[in-house]
Structure formats: C-alpha cells, structure tokens
C-alpha cells in the first residue's frame, strides 16, 4: 500500500503552490488504481520554520 502524506484542506487553497501540488497528487493516486491511503495532516508544526529555524540561522533571538 502506498501512503501519501498530504495537507488538511489542500483542495480548498489551489492558489498556494504546495497545496495545489498535494491535491493534484491526491487526484493522481485516486485515478491510478494504486492501492493507497492519503493522510491529510494539519500544520501543527508549521511555525517551526518561521518562528524558530530562520531566526536561529540568522543568529537572532527566538521567542516562545
């Protein structure tokens, strides 16, 4: 079985390139006949990049 990790509500935001790619991949899998499961994850860790990783790499303060 093919497991694909997608994004919650990706079908509702086609203007965002990553969301469009995820949704198109979901459609491809559904039409392909491949035994698969799609798991739509929420963005609970999304803040890690902008709030922590970037400031650390730029040697700036990190606020929690």
Helices and strands as residue ranges (DSSP letters): E 2-7, G 10-12, H 17-32, E 36-41, H 47-47, I 48-53, H 54-57
